[in-house]
Amino acid sequence: MRLVISARLFGVPVRWCSTVLLLFLFLAASGCSDSQQPPDFQLNLSPPQIEGTTVTVNGGVVAPVERIQWDWGDGTRDPHCFFPANHTYARPGRYTITVAVFDKNNFSATKSITVDITPE
């Protein structure tokens, strides 16, 4: 059996199928909302390991992650490397390494560490 409800929208008869009405009622009752809370990623970084001009950074994240982005502080960005990540610098110097993690809703968390690369 199918229930059809008649209504008027701007004076024009409109027929609503019970399925649409039930879907609307379900979404309204379930608290469907655009305001989602960002997850607690619990992003952490271990002290970096430095061998010459190559740095390896390990760490972890608790929440589900869709993508990760590394900024190595020398103009290099790496969007595909999960933990552990490594990078080789072209020259000595002090660099700030920043990692950002993103979930499926594009919420993010970031952490940074600084490394000193010394001449060999």
HUTA-V44647 format. One record per residue. RES is the residue in one letter. NEAR is the number of other C-alpha atoms within 10 Angstrom. Layout:
BEGIN
RES/NEAR ; RES/NEAR
END
This chain:
BEGIN
M/3 ; R/7 ; L/10 ; V/13 ; I/11 ; S/11 ; A/12 ; R/9 ; L/9 ; F/7 ; G/7 ; V/8 ; P/10 ; V/12 ; R/12 ; W/13 ; C/13 ; S/13 ; T/12 ; V/11 ; L/13 ; L/11 ; L/11 ; F/12 ; L/11 ; F/12 ; L/11 ; A/11 ; A/9 ; S/9 ; G/8 ; C/10 ; S/8 ; D/6 ; S/6 ; Q/9 ; Q/8 ; P/12 ; P/15 ; D/13 ; F/19 ; Q/11 ; L/16 ; N/15 ; L/16 ; S/12 ; P/13 ; P/18 ; Q/13 ; I/17 ; E/12 ; G/13 ; T/17 ; T/13 ; V/19 ; T/16 ; V/19 ; N/15 ; G/14 ; G/14 ; V/15 ; V/11 ; A/14 ; P/13 ; V/16 ; E/11 ; R/16 ; I/19 ; Q/17 ; W/23 ; D/17 ; W/23 ; G/16 ; D/14 ; G/6 ; T/10 ; R/15 ; D/15 ; P/13 ; H/10 ; C/12 ; F/18 ; F/13 ; P/13 ; A/16 ; N/19 ; H/16 ; T/14 ; Y/17 ; A/10 ; R/11 ; P/13 ; G/13 ; R/13 ; Y/16 ; T/13 ; I/19 ; T/16 ; V/23 ; A/16 ; V/23 ; F/19 ; D/17 ; K/10 ; N/12 ; N/12 ; F/15 ; S/17 ; A/18 ; T/16 ; K/13 ; S/15 ; I/15 ; T/14 ; V/17 ; D/13 ; I/20 ; T/13 ; P/9 ; E/7
END
